[in-house]
């Protein structure tokens, strides 16, 4: 579930937080 949000928000431009 967490990985989904990490990918979902990551592709929205918030990679600084989710693409660690």
Secondary structure, 3 states (H helix, E strand, C coil): CHHHHHHHHHCCCCHHHHCC
